[in-house]
Amino acid sequence: QVQLVESGGGLVQPGGSLRLSCVACGFTCENYWMRWDRQVPGKEREMVAGISRTSRSTPDLADVKGRFTISRDNANSTLFLQMNSLKPQDPAVYYCARVEPDSGRVDYWGQGIQVTVSS
């Protein structure tokens, strides 16, 4: 059974940092591209950053370039998102996601974790 379990969210002041983690269970993590998505109420879920099986990263959201870094530890089946210089527009529910190899689409998301930026 595929499970993606996020942790590390919470409340941080503007300019602060958080590190999200996602433990993947039920499949061989190193065989899949992985990514982080986020969603705010009333808006569509958007891709924040993706990472290949060999840790080639592709930050797809222009607003997070230079601030967010995606990484992975295949040996421990864990995905990370280091978020620095957090801004008031970053609050959202952040989701860890697995990318299905043939379609390039997400086939599993985690339950999501809240990130709040407030002074």
C-alpha positions, 0 to 999 in steps of 0.5 A: 500500500502506497503511503506518503507521510508529510511532516515539518509544517507549522507556523513561521514568521516572514523571512523564516525557514521550514523543512518539510519531510515526506516518508514514502512507504509501500514502494521503491522510492528511488524508482520514481520522480517525486514532487511537492505541490501546494494548495490554498483554499479556492485555488487549484493545486500547483506544483512547487518543485520536482526531483528526478530519481537521481536528484536532478531537481526542477523547481517549477514555480517561479516564485520559489526559485532561490528560496526553496530546495527539493532533495531526496534521500533514496536510502531512507525513502524520504523527500525534503523541501527546504523553504527559506525566506518564507513570504506571506504568499507561501502559506498553503497545504503542502503535499508530497506526491509521487509521479507515475513514470509512464504518464508523468502525472501524479498518482499518489499524494500525501495527506498534506501539511499546513504551512502558515507564515505570520508575524 
